[in-house]
Amino acid sequence: MVVLQLLLAVLALSVDQMFSSRFGALGVVCLFLLGAGIKARNTACLSTGAVIFVLLMVQA
């Protein structure tokens, strides 16, 4: 169980690092909103994060 949590933490940090290097601060905000929306089951945060993600993808 501890190994799985460690692997997930490393994966989350690497994804965050990739997003912040490619998409900047808005990418980090997007990941935060998506994560908070999924964890809290809040559709407003999830939708906002998804819209920001789509806008970042269109821009790239």
C-alpha positions, -999 to +999 in steps of 0.1 A: +000+000+000+028+024+009+046+016-024+015+024-044+011+057-026+047+065-033+044+057-070+012+078-073+029+107-056+059+105-080+035+102-110+015+132-098+047+153-094+060+144-128+027+152-144+026+185-126+062+193-136+054+185-173+023+207-172+040+236-156+069+235-180+047+232-211+016+253-202+029+275-173+009+286-143-024+282-161-016+245-166-010+241-128-044+258-121-060+235-146-046+204-129-057+218-095-092+224-106-095+190-122-081+173-092-103+192-067-134+187-089-129+149-091-120+145-054-149+167-042-173+156-069-178+193-077-190+197-113-183+235-113-145+230-106-144+200-129-160+219-158-138+250-153-107+228-153-119+210-184-125+243-202-091+256-193-075+224-204-093+226-238-082+262-242-046+253-235-047+224-260-062+246-287-035+272-280-007+247-283 
